[in-house]
Amino acid sequence: MKNFILSFQIGLVFVGSIVGAGLSSGRELTQFFAVYGYKSFLGLFICAALYVSIGKMIIFLSIKYKVKSYEEFINLVCPKPIAIFSNIFLTVFLLSSTSIILAGSGAVMHQYFGIPKIFGVIFMIVVSIIFLFRETKGIFEVNNITVPILIIMMVSIFIGYGINNQEQMSFDYITSLPYYKRSYIISALVYAGFNIISIIGIMVPLANEIKRNKILLRGVAIGSAILTVISIIIVFVMIVNPTYAQQYEIPILAVAQNIAPWMQIGLLMMIWLEMFSSQVSNIYGLTKTMETKFQVPYKTGVLLSIIIALPLSFVGFTGLVDVLYPIYGVLSLVFVVCVIQFYCKQKISLTKVYN
């Protein structure tokens, strides 16, 4: 039972590391999935399969070679030229993701409470520092709170929307809706790619600390299942409300507002909390790399990561999501291919030894 609880906590960390501003707002999943109509659900299952299979490889290699950070892991699995590029890319990715989340926090505070964006950004920074200074324990504490709230809110939205719009709750209705793009498989691969490369910043250090393949893999499987269910709910409400992504910066809030006023407030809190959990994971990954590569003290690394990311947060939430994420996804597929190749070589070598 103790092992299952640990796996479940790892699963929550997995979800919290991926569900940031873009996904929880509905904008990210609209861009990558909802535009493909009902076929987008198949894309989400492709992503889930990739999370588990590639996650297994990352866990196995991290434990076997005792790597402690994403920088060490990339140097292990990628040829040197690709490793140099990938390390630079992932560092930029995590810093940009941190900036996107800071911008999203400001957007939520400004759009729905009339608070200047800068105060929303500062509040996010202060709370992040408090939990990050608790290191791995703080990572678990954050996600033990935020992800269950996410699950409750998304299930509530789905049930509430279904009660108010019963005529839309059928497969025939969903398949009758027009869709605007067709290559959902490519979109799913790109989306899975940037999520996989973003979570190695947290999964590699966790694998190094826990060092138990079965517990870690079960955690990734649990996290993938939770993430898939949440994504299906968000994609569904975006498919049946196709204009919301163009009308609202955070479209999922418009859905909640039409269900019940209290639900909008709850969803605002949930979106902020998920931004927060993803933010903590990003900075934790950056800081662990600074710690292992440059011997920067952990707390100094936390502060340095935030200082570097802060100026980018004022570019704007919508622009950052729409422009940066697709580019990151395509580039991250190179990294995923390197992981698969290296893992397969290790398995072939082991087979030859035992035979």
N, C-alpha and C positions, 0 to 999 in steps of 0.2 A: 504493500500500500504506500509506503514511504517513497519507493522508487516511482510509482505512478504519479504521486503528487509532484515530485521533482520534474518528471516528464511534462506534466500539465503546465507547470510554471514555465518551463522552457518553451512550450507551445505558445503561451501567452506573450513571452518575450518576442518570439518569432512574429506573431501578429502585430504587436505593438511597434516593432521595428519597421514594418512595411506600411502600416496604416498611418499615414501622415496627413498633411493638409490636402493634397491632391485627391487621394482615394476617398477619405471621409467626407469631402465636400460634394462628391459626385462628378466633379469635372474630369478627373483623371480617367475614371471608368467609362465616361461618355466618350472621351476622345479615343480610347483604345478598344472599346467593346460595344457600347450601345448603338453606335452608328452601323453595326452589322446586323441589327435586328435580333431575331431569335437565335441566330447562329452564334451570337456572342457567348451564349451559355456553354457551347462546345469549347470555345476558346478558353473559358475559365477553367474547365476540366483539364485542358492541355497544360495550363499553368500549374495546376495542383500536382499533376504527375511530374512535371519538371522540378517543382520545389522539393518533392520527396526524393526523387532519383539523384538530382545534383546535390541536394543536401546530404544524402548518404555519402557521396564521394568526398565532400568537403569535410565531414566529420571523420571519416576513415583516415584521410590524409593528414588532417590536423593532429590527430592523436598519434598516428604512426611516426610522424616526423617532428612531433613536439613543437610545432610552430605556435607563436604567441600573439601574432598580429596579422592583419590583412597584408601588410607589406612583406612579411616573411612568407606568407602563403603564396602570394603572387610570384615571388622570386623562385619558389619551389616548383610551381606547376608550369610556368611560362618560360619560353626561350628568352634570353637576356634582352634583346631589343623590345620584344613585346612586354616583358616584365617592367622595363623602365617606363614605357608608355602607359601601361595599365596602372602602375602605381601612381603616376601623375594624374591619370584620368580619374581613378577612384578617390584620390584625395580631393580633387576638384569637385567630383560628384557629391561627396559627403559634405563638403563646405557649402556647395550650392544647395543641397537638400536642407541643410541647416538654415540657410538664408531664406529658402522658400517657406519653411515652417515659421520662421520669425515674421516674414511678410504676411503669412496666413493668419497668425495670431493678431497682428495689427489690423488686418482686414476685418476679422470677426468683431473685434472691439469697436472699430469705427463704424462699420455698416449697421450693426444692430444695437449698439449702446451709445453711439455718438461720442465715444471716447477717442481722442487723438491717437492715431496709429502708433506713435512713438511710445505711448504708455503701455499699449498692448505688447509691444516688442520688449520693453524693459521688464515687464512683469514675467514674461516667459523666461527671460534670461535669469532673473533672480531665483525663480523656483527650480529651474534646471540645475543651477549651480548647487543648490541645497542638496538635491538628491544625487548628483554626480559625485559630490565629495564623499558619499557613502559607498562608492565604487560598485562592485557586483551586487552587493546587498541592496543598494539603492535601485539598481536596474530591476530586480525582482519585485521590490516593493511598488515601484511605479506601475508595472504591468499587471500586478495582482489586483490593482484597483481599476485601471483604465480599461482594460480589455473586457472584463465582465460588464462594465457599464455600456461599452460599445455593443456587446451582444444583446443586452436587454433593450437598448434603444432601437436597434435595427429590427429586431423581432416585433417590437411595439409598432414601429412605422409600417411594417409589412401587414400586420393584423389590422391596424387602424385604416390603412389605405384599402385593404381588401373589403372591410365592412362598408366603407363609403363608396366603393367603386366595384361592386360585385360583378358587373357586366364585363370588366376587364380581367377578371381572374380566371381566364381559361386559356388553354394552349391554342385553340383556334383563333381567339382574338389576337394573341401576340403574334402568331404567324401571318395574320392578315395585315399587320402594320407594315408600311413601307420602310425600307432601309437604304442607306446611302452608299455603302461600300461593301465589297465582297470578299476580300482577302483576309478573313479573320484569323487564319492560321499564322500568317506572317505577323500580324498585330499581336497575337498571343505570345509568339516566340520573343518578340521585341520586349513586350511588357514583362514577361517572366525573366528575361535577361537582366534588365536593370534592377529588378527586385532581388534577384540572386546575388548580383555583385554588391548590392547595397547591404545585404545582411551578413556578408562575410566579416564585416567590421565588428559585429557582435558575436557571431557564431564561432569564429575561430578562437577568441579568448575564452568563451564558455567551454568549448571542447577541451582546451588546454587545462582548464580548472577541474572539470568534472571527469574527463578521461574514461567515459563509459559509453561505448558505441550504442548499445541497445536503448539506454535511457535517452540519449540525445536524439537518436533517430525516431523513437516514439514521440518525442517532443515536437520534432519537425512535422511528423505526420499529423499530430493533433492540431498544431498551428495551421497547417495547410488546409485541413478540413474546416476549421473555424473561419479562416480567411475566405475560402471558397463560398461558404454559405452567406457570409456578410456581403461579398461581392455580387452574388446572384441577386440578393435583395436590392442592392443599389442599382445594378444594371436594369433590373425589372422596372423600377420606378422611373428610371431615366428613359427607357424605351417607350413607356406609355405616356411620358411627358417630354416629348422630343424638343420642345422649344425652350425648356428651362435653362439649358446650358448656355443658350445665347442671351437670355434675358437676365440671368443672375450670376454673380461671381461665385456664389456658393449655392448651387441649384438644389441640393438636398434639403436645405432649409425652407425653400418654397413649398416643397412637398409636405414637410412637417407642419408648416403654418396652415395649410389647407385641411389638415386632419384635426388638430387641436392646438390652441395657443400655448398650453403648458408643454406640449411636445416640442415646439420650436425652442423654448428655453432649455429643455433637457438636451436637445440635440446640439445646441450651441455649446453647452458645457462639455458634451461628449466630443465634439470636433476639437475643441481646445485641448482636452485631455489626450486625445490621440495624436495631435500635433506634438504635444509635450513628450509623450512616450517615444515617439519616433525621433524627436530632437535629442533626447537623452541618449538613445542608442547610437545615433550618428556621432555625437561628440565623444562618447565612450570609445568608439572604434578609432576615431582620430587620435585621441589621447593615448590609447594603448600603443599605437604605432609610434608616436613621438617618444613614448617611454622606452620602447625596445630599440628603436633605431638611433635616436639622438640622446638617450638618457635624460630626457626632460622629466622633472618630477611630475607625478600624476596631476596634482592640483594646479600646477603652473600650466600644464598642457590643456586642461579644461578651460582655463581663462584665456589662453592664447587662441584656442580654436574659436571661441566666441568672438574675440576681438577681430579676427580675420574675416569671419562670416558676416559680421554685423553690417558693414557698408552695402553689401549686395542685397540685403533685405529691402532696401528702399527702391529697388527697380520696379517692384509691383508683382503681386501674387499671380494673377492670370497670365501675364506675359512669361513669367519664369516657367510655369507648368507647361504651357503650350509649346514653348520653343526648346527648352532644355531636355525635358524628359524623353521625347522620341530620339534625339541625338544620343543621349546616354544609353538608351535601350539597344540601339543598333551596335554601338561600340562595345557594349558589355557582352554581346554574343561571341566576340573574339575570345574573351576571357573564359566563357562557358565551354567553348570548344577545346581550349587548352586544358581545362580541368578534366574533361572527358577523356582526352588523349592520354594525359598523364596517369589518370586512374586506371585506364585499361592496360597501359604498359605495366603498371605495378601488379595488377591481377594476373597478367600473362606470365610475368616473372615468377610470381609465387606458385603458379600452376606448374611451371617447369621445374622449380625446386622440389616440390612435393612429388612430382612424377619421376 
